[in-house]
């Protein structure tokens, strides 16, 4: 990958403290450090990021980041990380904005390299990119794992909590989990904010369907590296084991 690209790439870690399923999770301890520490330090290993910061509406997260020397912006309250990212866009200039989920402590620099790659081609049609990883049948049946189907050029056809594509004849079909990290141009973030919630987005509770239902292509790059998003106590324990022995990641 071209390390001399001229794009200004800003990594943004939206960090909401008041999580419904696992309150305060971004500051929960994992292997001796709060989760947001792991997300930030794993992301900053990428040489492609021009800058990296945390965006939060929480004074607790703000104080922690300031104490650790982590660049941080205090934002207003927002319904989604994408909306929070748009506020950052209005305050910090960049060509590409990467939404790095604050609950992805097993993030790797390879994820950032993969998600940026469509923008480095110079193709002006690329407005949004994201990631996918191959999964087995058991993982495909879990509605907490969002599945994605793409066309032959890597553009998303659909995202669903259902196990897609359906294997009618049982001949065997590859399935992919969507990894919820996104990269956007300014135009994409502005458009997302201007569009109303779509019917498919409302049904699946997947905000990326707002783009697809309005005809905006999402480029999906495959990675061999899965991540463990933290939504439950069980997820927290699983990540604790992984980060306690990073050689196994």
DRENPA-3360 file (N, C-alpha, C; in nm, 2 decimals, always signed):
BEGIN
1 = XXXXXXXX = +0.08/-0.12/+0.00/+0.00/+0.00/+0.00/+0.09/+0.12/+0.00 ~ +0.04/+0.23/-0.07/+0.12/+0.35/-0.08/+0.12/+0.43/+0.05 ~ +0.23/+0.43/+0.11/+0.24/+0.51/+0.24/+0.25/+0.66/+0.22 ~ +0.28/+0.70/+0.09/+0.30/+0.84/+0.06/+0.17/+0.90/+0.00 ~ +0.05/+0.85/+0.03/-0.07/+0.91/-0.02/-0.08/+1.05/+0.04 ~ -0.15/+1.13/-0.04/-0.17/+1.27/+0.00/-0.30/+1.30/+0.07 ~ -0.38/+1.20/+0.10/-0.50/+1.22/+0.16/-0.48/+1.24/+0.31 ~ -0.56/+1.34/+0.37/-0.56/+1.36/+0.51/-0.66/+1.27/+0.57;
9 = XXXXXXXX = -0.62/+1.17/+0.65/-0.70/+1.07/+0.70/-0.72/+1.08/+0.85 ~ -0.83/+1.11/+0.90/-0.86/+1.13/+1.04/-0.93/+1.01/+1.10 ~ -0.87/+0.95/+1.20/-0.94/+0.84/+1.27/-1.01/+0.90/+1.39 ~ -1.14/+0.87/+1.40/-1.23/+0.92/+1.51/-1.28/+0.80/+1.58 ~ -1.27/+0.81/+1.72/-1.32/+0.70/+1.80/-1.44/+0.76/+1.88 ~ -1.57/+0.74/+1.83/-1.68/+0.79/+1.91/-1.69/+0.71/+2.03 ~ -1.70/+0.77/+2.15/-1.70/+0.70/+2.27/-1.82/+0.75/+2.36 ~ -1.93/+0.67/+2.36/-2.05/+0.71/+2.44/-2.04/+0.63/+2.57;
17 = XXXXXXXX = -2.05/+0.70/+2.68/-2.03/+0.63/+2.81/-2.16/+0.56/+2.85 ~ -2.28/+0.62/+2.82/-2.40/+0.57/+2.86/-2.46/+0.46/+2.77 ~ -2.38/+0.35/+2.75/-2.43/+0.24/+2.67/-2.55/+0.17/+2.74 ~ -2.65/+0.13/+2.66/-2.77/+0.07/+2.72/-2.74/-0.07/+2.76 ~ -2.67/-0.15/+2.68/-2.65/-0.29/+2.71/-2.54/-0.31/+2.82 ~ -2.43/-0.23/+2.81/-2.32/-0.24/+2.91/-2.28/-0.10/+2.95 ~ -2.34/-0.04/+3.05/-2.32/+0.09/+3.09/-2.17/+0.12/+3.12 ~ -2.12/+0.23/+3.07/-1.98/+0.27/+3.10/-1.88/+0.18/+3.04;
25 = XXXXXXXX = -1.91/+0.11/+2.93/-1.82/+0.00/+2.88/-1.69/+0.06/+2.82 ~ -1.69/+0.18/+2.77/-1.57/+0.23/+2.71/-1.46/+0.25/+2.82 ~ -1.50/+0.26/+2.95/-1.40/+0.28/+3.06/-1.39/+0.15/+3.14 ~ -1.45/+0.04/+3.10/-1.44/-0.08/+3.17/-1.30/-0.14/+3.16 ~ -1.25/-0.20/+3.26/-1.11/-0.24/+3.27/-1.10/-0.37/+3.19 ~ -0.99/-0.38/+3.10/-0.96/-0.50/+3.03/-0.81/-0.51/+3.04 ~ -0.76/-0.62/+3.10/-0.62/-0.65/+3.12/-0.55/-0.53/+3.17 ~ -0.61/-0.46/+3.27/-0.54/-0.35/+3.34/-0.56/-0.21/+3.29;
33 = XXXXXXXX = -0.63/-0.20/+3.17/-0.65/-0.07/+3.11/-0.79/-0.06/+3.06 ~ -0.85/+0.07/+3.07/-0.99/+0.09/+3.02/-0.99/+0.05/+2.87 ~ -1.11/+0.01/+2.82/-1.13/-0.03/+2.68/-1.09/+0.08/+2.58 ~ -1.12/+0.20/+2.61/-1.09/+0.31/+2.51/-0.94/+0.32/+2.49 ~ -0.86/+0.29/+2.60/-0.71/+0.29/+2.59/-0.67/+0.19/+2.48 ~ -0.72/+0.07/+2.48/-0.69/-0.03/+2.39/-0.72/+0.01/+2.25 ~ -0.84/+0.06/+2.23/-0.89/+0.10/+2.10/-0.79/+0.21/+2.04 ~ -0.77/+0.31/+2.12/-0.68/+0.42/+2.07/-0.54/+0.37/+2.04;
41 = XXXXXXXX = -0.48/+0.29/+2.13/-0.34/+0.25/+2.11/-0.33/+0.15/+2.00 ~ -0.43/+0.07/+1.97/-0.42/-0.02/+1.86/-0.44/+0.06/+1.73 ~ -0.53/+0.16/+1.73/-0.55/+0.24/+1.60/-0.43/+0.32/+1.57 ~ -0.36/+0.37/+1.67/-0.25/+0.46/+1.64/-0.13/+0.39/+1.59 ~ -0.13/+0.26/+1.58/-0.02/+0.18/+1.52/-0.02/+0.19/+1.37 ~ -0.13/+0.24/+1.32/-0.14/+0.25/+1.17/-0.07/+0.37/+1.12 ~ +0.02/+0.35/+1.02/+0.10/+0.46/+0.97/+0.01/+0.55/+0.87 ~ -0.11/+0.50/+0.84/-0.19/+0.57/+0.74/-0.27/+0.69/+0.80;
49 = XXXXXXXX = -0.29/+0.69/+0.93/-0.37/+0.79/+0.99/-0.29/+0.92/+1.01 ~ -0.34/+1.03/+0.95/-0.28/+1.16/+0.97/-0.30/+1.21/+1.12 ~ -0.42/+1.19/+1.17/-0.45/+1.22/+1.31/-0.55/+1.12/+1.36 ~ -0.56/+1.12/+1.50/-0.65/+1.02/+1.56/-0.70/+1.09/+1.69 ~ -0.83/+1.08/+1.71/-0.88/+1.14/+1.83/-1.01/+1.07/+1.88 ~ -1.04/+1.09/+2.01/-1.16/+1.04/+2.07/-1.27/+1.15/+2.06 ~ -1.39/+1.12/+2.03/-1.50/+1.21/+2.03/-1.61/+1.16/+2.13 ~ -1.64/+1.24/+2.23/-1.73/+1.19/+2.34/-1.81/+1.30/+2.39;
57 = XXXXXXXX = -1.93/+1.26/+2.45/-2.01/+1.36/+2.52/-2.00/+1.34/+2.67 ~ -1.91/+1.26/+2.71/-1.90/+1.22/+2.86/-1.78/+1.29/+2.92 ~ -1.80/+1.36/+3.03/-1.70/+1.42/+3.11/-1.60/+1.32/+3.16 ~ -1.65/+1.20/+3.20/-1.56/+1.09/+3.25/-1.46/+1.05/+3.14 ~ -1.51/+1.03/+3.02/-1.42/+0.99/+2.91/-1.33/+1.10/+2.88 ~ -1.37/+1.22/+2.88/-1.29/+1.34/+2.85/-1.17/+1.34/+2.95 ~ -1.21/+1.33/+3.08/-1.10/+1.34/+3.18/-1.00/+1.23/+3.17 ~ -1.05/+1.11/+3.14/-0.96/+0.99/+3.13/-0.86/+1.02/+3.01;
65 = XXXXXXXX = -0.91/+1.06/+2.90/-0.83/+1.08/+2.78/-0.73/+1.20/+2.80 ~ -0.77/+1.30/+2.87/-0.68/+1.41/+2.90/-0.57/+1.37/+2.99 ~ -0.60/+1.28/+3.09/-0.50/+1.23/+3.18/-0.40/+1.14/+3.11 ~ -0.44/+1.07/+3.00/-0.36/+0.98/+2.93/-0.29/+1.05/+2.81 ~ -0.32/+1.17/+2.79/-0.26/+1.24/+2.67/-0.32/+1.20/+2.54 ~ -0.44/+1.15/+2.54/-0.51/+1.10/+2.42/-0.59/+1.22/+2.37 ~ -0.57/+1.26/+2.24/-0.64/+1.37/+2.19/-0.79/+1.34/+2.19 ~ -0.87/+1.44/+2.24/-1.01/+1.42/+2.26/-1.09/+1.55/+2.24;
73 = XXXXXXXX = -1.21/+1.53/+2.18/-1.31/+1.64/+2.16/-1.44/+1.61/+2.23 ~ -1.49/+1.71/+2.30/-1.62/+1.70/+2.37/-1.72/+1.74/+2.27 ~ -1.82/+1.65/+2.24/-1.92/+1.68/+2.15/-2.06/+1.69/+2.22 ~ -2.16/+1.73/+2.14/-2.30/+1.72/+2.19/-2.34/+1.58/+2.19 ~ -2.46/+1.56/+2.24/-2.52/+1.42/+2.24/-2.58/+1.39/+2.10 ~ -2.56/+1.26/+2.06/-2.60/+1.23/+1.92/-2.66/+1.09/+1.92 ~ -2.75/+1.06/+1.83/-2.82/+0.93/+1.83/-2.73/+0.82/+1.78 ~ -2.62/+0.85/+1.71/-2.53/+0.75/+1.65/-2.39/+0.80/+1.64;
81 = XXXXXXXX = -2.30/+0.70/+1.63/-2.16/+0.74/+1.61/-2.13/+0.82/+1.48 ~ -2.21/+0.79/+1.38/-2.20/+0.86/+1.25/-2.24/+1.01/+1.27 ~ -2.34/+1.03/+1.34/-2.38/+1.17/+1.37/-2.27/+1.24/+1.45 ~ -2.21/+1.17/+1.54/-2.10/+1.23/+1.62/-1.99/+1.26/+1.53 ~ -1.96/+1.17/+1.44/-1.85/+1.19/+1.34/-1.87/+1.32/+1.26 ~ -2.00/+1.34/+1.22/-2.03/+1.46/+1.14/-2.00/+1.58/+1.22 ~ -2.02/+1.59/+1.35/-1.99/+1.71/+1.42/-1.84/+1.73/+1.42 ~ -1.76/+1.62/+1.44/-1.61/+1.63/+1.43/-1.57/+1.68/+1.29;
89 = XXXXXXXX = -1.64/+1.63/+1.18/-1.61/+1.68/+1.05/-1.63/+1.83/+1.04 ~ -1.72/+1.89/+1.11/-1.75/+2.03/+1.10/-1.64/+2.11/+1.18 ~ -1.57/+2.04/+1.26/-1.47/+2.11/+1.34/-1.32/+2.08/+1.31 ~ -1.30/+1.96/+1.24/-1.16/+1.92/+1.20/-1.16/+1.88/+1.06 ~ -1.08/+1.94/+0.98/-1.07/+1.91/+0.83/-0.99/+1.79/+0.80 ~ -1.05/+1.71/+0.71/-0.98/+1.59/+0.66/-1.04/+1.55/+0.52 ~ -0.97/+1.46/+0.45/-1.03/+1.41/+0.33/-1.11/+1.28/+0.35 ~ -1.07/+1.20/+0.45/-1.14/+1.08/+0.48/-1.15/+1.07/+0.63;
97 = XXXXXXXX = -1.27/+1.03/+0.68/-1.29/+1.02/+0.82/-1.32/+0.87/+0.85 ~ -1.25/+0.81/+0.94/-1.27/+0.67/+0.98/-1.34/+0.67/+1.11 ~ -1.46/+0.60/+1.11/-1.53/+0.58/+1.24/-1.48/+0.45/+1.30 ~ -1.40/+0.46/+1.40/-1.34/+0.35/+1.47/-1.42/+0.33/+1.60 ~ -1.50/+0.22/+1.60/-1.59/+0.20/+1.71/-1.51/+0.20/+1.85 ~ -1.57/+0.27/+1.95/-1.50/+0.27/+2.08/-1.51/+0.14/+2.16 ~ -1.59/+0.04/+2.10/-1.60/-0.09/+2.17/-1.53/-0.20/+2.09 ~ -1.43/-0.16/+2.01/-1.35/-0.26/+1.93/-1.21/-0.27/+1.98;
105 = XXXXXXXX = -1.18/-0.32/+2.10/-1.04/-0.32/+2.15/-0.95/-0.41/+2.08 ~ -1.00/-0.51/+2.00/-0.91/-0.60/+1.93/-0.88/-0.55/+1.79 ~ -0.91/-0.42/+1.76/-0.88/-0.36/+1.63/-0.73/-0.37/+1.60 ~ -0.70/-0.39/+1.48/-0.56/-0.40/+1.43/-0.53/-0.30/+1.33 ~ -0.40/-0.26/+1.31/-0.37/-0.16/+1.21/-0.40/-0.21/+1.07 ~ -0.40/-0.34/+1.05/-0.44/-0.40/+0.92/-0.58/-0.37/+0.89 ~ -0.67/-0.35/+0.98/-0.81/-0.31/+0.96/-0.81/-0.17/+0.89 ~ -0.73/-0.08/+0.95/-0.73/+0.05/+0.89/-0.67/+0.06/+0.75;
113 = XXXXXXXX = -0.57/-0.02/+0.73/-0.51/-0.03/+0.60/-0.61/-0.08/+0.50 ~ -0.69/-0.18/+0.53/-0.79/-0.24/+0.44/-0.90/-0.14/+0.41 ~ -0.95/-0.07/+0.52/-1.06/+0.02/+0.50/-1.03/+0.15/+0.42 ~ -0.90/+0.19/+0.43/-0.86/+0.30/+0.35/-0.83/+0.27/+0.20 ~ -0.80/+0.15/+0.17/-0.75/+0.11/+0.04/-0.84/+0.16/-0.07 ~ -0.97/+0.15/-0.07/-1.05/+0.20/-0.18/-1.03/+0.35/-0.21 ~ -1.00/+0.43/-0.11/-0.98/+0.57/-0.13/-0.85/+0.60/-0.20 ~ -0.75/+0.51/-0.18/-0.62/+0.53/-0.23/-0.61/+0.50/-0.38;
121 = XXXXXXXX = -0.72/+0.45/-0.44/-0.72/+0.42/-0.59/-0.74/+0.55/-0.66 ~ -0.79/+0.65/-0.60/-0.82/+0.78/-0.67/-0.96/+0.77/-0.74 ~ -1.04/+0.67/-0.71/-1.17/+0.66/-0.77/-1.27/+0.75/-0.70 ~ -1.31/+0.86/-0.77/-1.40/+0.96/-0.71/-1.54/+0.90/-0.67 ~ -1.57/+0.78/-0.72/-1.70/+0.72/-0.68/-1.70/+0.66/-0.54 ~ -1.58/+0.65/-0.48/-1.57/+0.59/-0.35/-1.61/+0.69/-0.25 ~ -1.72/+0.68/-0.18/-1.76/+0.77/-0.08/-1.76/+0.71/+0.06 ~ -1.79/+0.57/+0.06/-1.80/+0.50/+0.19/-1.73/+0.36/+0.17;
129 = XXXXXXXX = -1.66/+0.32/+0.28/-1.60/+0.19/+0.27/-1.62/+0.12/+0.41 ~ -1.61/-0.01/+0.41/-1.62/-0.08/+0.54/-1.55/-0.22/+0.52 ~ -1.57/-0.31/+0.62/-1.49/-0.43/+0.62/-1.58/-0.56/+0.63 ~ -1.53/-0.67/+0.59/-1.60/-0.80/+0.61/-1.50/-0.91/+0.64 ~ -1.55/-1.01/+0.71/-1.46/-1.13/+0.74/-1.54/-1.25/+0.72 ~ -1.48/-1.36/+0.67/-1.55/-1.48/+0.65/-1.59/-1.55/+0.78 ~ -1.71/-1.61/+0.79/-1.75/-1.67/+0.91/-1.81/-1.81/+0.88 ~ -1.82/-1.89/+0.98/-1.88/-2.02/+0.96/-2.03/-2.02/+0.98;
137 = XXXXXXXX = -2.10/-2.13/+0.96/-2.24/-2.14/+0.97/-2.30/-2.10/+1.10 ~ -2.23/-2.14/+1.21/-2.28/-2.11/+1.34/-2.28/-1.96/+1.36 ~ -2.17/-1.89/+1.32/-2.17/-1.75/+1.34/-2.27/-1.68/+1.25 ~ -2.30/-1.73/+1.14/-2.39/-1.67/+1.04/-2.53/-1.68/+1.10 ~ -2.56/-1.77/+1.19/-2.70/-1.78/+1.24/-2.72/-1.68/+1.36 ~ -2.62/-1.62/+1.41/-2.63/-1.53/+1.52/-2.67/-1.39/+1.47 ~ -2.79/-1.34/+1.51/-2.84/-1.21/+1.47/-2.75/-1.10/+1.52 ~ -2.67/-1.12/+1.62/-2.58/-1.01/+1.66/-2.46/-0.99/+1.57;
145 = XXXXXXXX = -2.44/-1.09/+1.48/-2.34/-1.08/+1.37/-2.41/-1.03/+1.25 ~ -2.38/-0.91/+1.21/-2.44/-0.85/+1.09/-2.37/-0.91/+0.97 ~ -2.45/-0.97/+0.87/-2.40/-1.03/+0.75/-2.41/-0.93/+0.64 ~ -2.31/-0.95/+0.54/-2.31/-0.86/+0.43/-2.29/-0.94/+0.30 ~ -2.36/-0.91/+0.19/-2.34/-0.97/+0.06/-2.30/-0.86/-0.03 ~ -2.20/-0.89/-0.12/-2.15/-0.79/-0.21/-2.16/-0.84/-0.35 ~ -2.14/-0.74/-0.45/-2.14/-0.78/-0.59/-1.99/-0.81/-0.62 ~ -1.96/-0.84/-0.75/-1.83/-0.89/-0.79/-1.72/-0.78/-0.78;
153 = XXXXXXXX = -1.77/-0.66/-0.77/-1.67/-0.55/-0.76/-1.65/-0.50/-0.62 ~ -1.71/-0.57/-0.52/-1.69/-0.54/-0.38/-1.79/-0.44/-0.32 ~ -1.89/-0.40/-0.40/-1.99/-0.31/-0.34/-2.10/-0.39/-0.27 ~ -2.14/-0.33/-0.16/-2.25/-0.40/-0.08/-2.38/-0.41/-0.15 ~ -2.44/-0.53/-0.15/-2.57/-0.54/-0.20/-2.67/-0.53/-0.09 ~ -2.64/-0.59/+0.03/-2.73/-0.58/+0.14/-2.66/-0.62/+0.27 ~ -2.70/-0.56/+0.38/-2.66/-0.60/+0.51/-2.78/-0.65/+0.59 ~ -2.76/-0.76/+0.67/-2.88/-0.81/+0.74/-2.83/-0.89/+0.87;
161 = XXXXXXXX = -2.92/-0.89/+0.96/-2.90/-0.97/+1.08/-2.93/-1.12/+1.05 ~ -3.01/-1.14/+0.94/-3.05/-1.27/+0.90/-2.93/-1.33/+0.83 ~ -2.93/-1.47/+0.82/-2.82/-1.54/+0.76/-2.83/-1.53/+0.61 ~ -2.76/-1.44/+0.54/-2.77/-1.43/+0.40/-2.63/-1.45/+0.34 ~ -2.62/-1.50/+0.22/-2.74/-1.54/+0.13/-2.80/-1.68/+0.18 ~ -2.92/-1.70/+0.14/-2.99/-1.82/+0.18/-2.94/-1.94/+0.08 ~ -2.90/-2.05/+0.14/-2.85/-2.16/+0.06/-2.96/-2.26/+0.04 ~ -3.04/-2.23/-0.06/-3.16/-2.31/-0.08/-3.14/-2.46/-0.10;
169 = XXXXXXXX = -3.03/-2.50/-0.18/-3.00/-2.64/-0.21/-2.90/-2.70/-0.12 ~ -2.85/-2.63/-0.02/-2.76/-2.68/+0.07/-2.62/-2.72/+0.01 ~ -2.59/-2.65/-0.10/-2.47/-2.68/-0.17/-2.34/-2.62/-0.10 ~ -2.37/-2.53/-0.01/-2.25/-2.46/+0.05/-2.23/-2.32/-0.01 ~ -2.23/-2.22/+0.08/-2.21/-2.08/+0.03/-2.13/-2.00/+0.13 ~ -2.05/-1.92/+0.08/-1.97/-1.84/+0.17/-2.05/-1.73/+0.24 ~ -2.03/-1.71/+0.36/-2.10/-1.60/+0.43/-1.99/-1.51/+0.50 ~ -2.03/-1.38/+0.51/-1.94/-1.28/+0.57/-2.00/-1.20/+0.67;
177 = XXXXXXXX = -1.93/-1.18/+0.78/-1.97/-1.09/+0.89/-1.92/-0.95/+0.86 ~ -2.01/-0.85/+0.88/-1.97/-0.71/+0.86/-1.90/-0.67/+0.99 ~ -1.78/-0.61/+0.97/-1.71/-0.54/+1.08/-1.74/-0.40/+1.08 ~ -1.80/-0.35/+1.19/-1.87/-0.22/+1.19/-1.77/-0.10/+1.20 ~ -1.67/-0.09/+1.12/-1.58/+0.02/+1.11/-1.60/+0.08/+0.97 ~ -1.61/+0.21/+0.96/-1.65/+0.28/+0.83/-1.54/+0.39/+0.80 ~ -1.53/+0.41/+0.67/-1.45/+0.53/+0.63/-1.54/+0.61/+0.54 ~ -1.54/+0.74/+0.55/-1.63/+0.83/+0.48/-1.56/+0.95/+0.42;
185 = XXXXXXXX = -1.61/+1.00/+0.31/-1.57/+1.14/+0.27/-1.66/+1.24/+0.34 ~ -1.63/+1.37/+0.32/-1.71/+1.47/+0.38/-1.85/+1.46/+0.31 ~ -1.85/+1.44/+0.18/-1.98/+1.44/+0.11/-2.07/+1.33/+0.16 ~ -2.01/+1.21/+0.19/-2.09/+1.10/+0.25/-2.15/+1.13/+0.38 ~ -2.07/+1.19/+0.47/-2.12/+1.23/+0.60/-2.23/+1.33/+0.60 ~ -2.21/+1.43/+0.51/-2.31/+1.53/+0.49/-2.44/+1.48/+0.44 ~ -2.43/+1.39/+0.34/-2.55/+1.32/+0.28/-2.62/+1.24/+0.39 ~ -2.55/+1.16/+0.46/-2.61/+1.07/+0.56/-2.69/+1.15/+0.66;
193 = XXXXXXXX = -2.64/+1.27/+0.70/-2.71/+1.35/+0.80/-2.83/+1.41/+0.74 ~ -2.83/+1.44/+0.61/-2.94/+1.51/+0.55/-3.06/+1.41/+0.52 ~ -3.03/+1.28/+0.51/-3.13/+1.19/+0.47/-3.21/+1.14/+0.60 ~ -3.34/+1.12/+0.58/-3.42/+1.06/+0.69/-3.39/+0.91/+0.71 ~ -3.42/+0.86/+0.83/-3.40/+0.72/+0.85/-3.48/+0.64/+0.75 ~ -3.42/+0.54/+0.69/-3.49/+0.46/+0.59/-3.57/+0.35/+0.65 ~ -3.66/+0.29/+0.57/-3.75/+0.19/+0.62/-3.67/+0.06/+0.64 ~ -3.57/+0.03/+0.56/-3.48/-0.09/+0.58/-3.39/-0.07/+0.71;
201 = XXXXXXXX = -3.34/+0.05/+0.72/-3.26/+0.08/+0.84/-3.34/+0.07/+0.97 ~ -3.47/+0.11/+0.96/-3.56/+0.10/+1.08/-3.59/-0.05/+1.11 ~ -3.61/-0.13/+1.00/-3.64/-0.27/+1.02/-3.53/-0.35/+1.08 ~ -3.41/-0.33/+1.02/-3.29/-0.41/+1.06/-3.22/-0.35/+1.18 ~ -3.24/-0.22/+1.21/-3.16/-0.14/+1.30/-3.02/-0.14/+1.26 ~ -3.00/-0.11/+1.13/-2.86/-0.10/+1.07/-2.86/+0.03/+0.99 ~ -2.78/+0.13/+1.05/-2.79/+0.26/+0.98/-2.72/+0.26/+0.85 ~ -2.63/+0.17/+0.81/-2.57/+0.17/+0.68/-2.67/+0.15/+0.57;
209 = XXXXXXXX = -2.78/+0.09/+0.60/-2.89/+0.07/+0.50/-2.95/+0.20/+0.45 ~ -2.93/+0.30/+0.53/-2.98/+0.43/+0.48/-2.90/+0.47/+0.35 ~ -2.77/+0.44/+0.34/-2.70/+0.47/+0.22/-2.75/+0.38/+0.11 ~ -2.76/+0.25/+0.13/-2.79/+0.16/+0.02/-2.93/+0.19/-0.03 ~ -3.03/+0.22/+0.06/-3.16/+0.25/+0.01/-3.17/+0.38/-0.07 ~ -3.07/+0.46/-0.05/-3.07/+0.59/-0.13/-2.97/+0.59/-0.24 ~ -2.92/+0.47/-0.27/-2.84/+0.45/-0.39/-2.69/+0.49/-0.38 ~ -2.65/+0.50/-0.25/-2.50/+0.53/-0.23/-2.43/+0.40/-0.21;
217 = XXXXXXXX = -2.32/+0.38/-0.29/-2.25/+0.26/-0.29/-2.16/+0.25/-0.16 ~ -2.15/+0.13/-0.10/-2.06/+0.11/+0.01/-1.96/+0.00/-0.04 ~ -1.83/+0.04/-0.04/-1.73/-0.06/-0.08/-1.68/-0.14/+0.04 ~ -1.68/-0.27/+0.02/-1.66/-0.36/+0.13/-1.53/-0.44/+0.10 ~ -1.43/-0.42/+0.19/-1.30/-0.49/+0.18/-1.29/-0.61/+0.27 ~ -1.25/-0.72/+0.22/-1.23/-0.84/+0.31/-1.10/-0.83/+0.39 ~ -1.11/-0.87/+0.51/-0.99/-0.88/+0.60/-0.99/-1.02/+0.65 ~ -0.87/-1.08/+0.68/-0.87/-1.21/+0.74/-0.88/-1.20/+0.90;
225 = XXXXXXXX = -0.89/-1.08/+0.95/-0.88/-1.06/+1.09/-1.02/-1.02/+1.15 ~ -1.08/-1.11/+1.23/-1.20/-1.07/+1.29/-1.18/-0.98/+1.41 ~ -1.28/-0.92/+1.46/-1.27/-0.84/+1.58/-1.38/-0.89/+1.68 ~ -1.36/-0.85/+1.80/-1.46/-0.89/+1.91/-1.52/-0.75/+1.96 ~ -1.63/-0.72/+1.91/-1.70/-0.60/+1.96/-1.76/-0.63/+2.10 ~ -1.75/-0.54/+2.19/-1.79/-0.56/+2.33/-1.93/-0.50/+2.36 ~ -2.02/-0.59/+2.38/-2.16/-0.55/+2.41/-2.21/-0.61/+2.54 ~ -2.15/-0.71/+2.58/-2.20/-0.78/+2.70/-2.08/-0.82/+2.79;
233 = XXXXXXXX = -2.11/-0.86/+2.91/-2.01/-0.91/+3.01/-1.93/-1.02/+2.95 ~ -2.00/-1.11/+2.88/-1.93/-1.23/+2.82/-1.83/-1.18/+2.71 ~ -1.86/-1.08/+2.64/-1.77/-1.02/+2.54/-1.65/-0.96/+2.61 ~ -1.67/-0.90/+2.72/-1.57/-0.84/+2.80/-1.47/-0.94/+2.85 ~ -1.52/-1.05/+2.90/-1.43/-1.16/+2.94/-1.35/-1.22/+2.83 ~ -1.42/-1.24/+2.71/-1.35/-1.29/+2.60/-1.23/-1.20/+2.56 ~ -1.25/-1.08/+2.55/-1.15/-0.98/+2.51/-1.04/-0.98/+2.62 ~ -1.08/-0.99/+2.74/-0.98/-0.99/+2.85/-0.87/-1.10/+2.83;
241 = XXXXXXXX = -0.92/-1.22/+2.79/-0.83/-1.33/+2.76/-0.75/-1.31/+2.64 ~ -0.80/-1.25/+2.53/-0.73/-1.22/+2.41/-0.62/-1.11/+2.44 ~ -0.65/-1.01/+2.51/-0.55/-0.90/+2.53/-0.45/-0.94/+2.63 ~ -0.48/-1.03/+2.72/-0.38/-1.08/+2.82/-0.27/-1.16/+2.75 ~ -0.30/-1.21/+2.63/-0.20/-1.29/+2.56/-0.20/-1.25/+2.41 ~ -0.16/-1.12/+2.37/-0.17/-1.07/+2.24/-0.11/-1.15/+2.13 ~ -0.02/-1.24/+2.16/+0.04/-1.32/+2.06/-0.06/-1.42/+2.00 ~ -0.17/-1.44/+2.07/-0.27/-1.53/+2.02/-0.38/-1.46/+1.93;
249 = X = -0.37/-1.32/+1.92/-0.47/-1.25/+1.84/-0.45/-1.27/+1.70;
% end
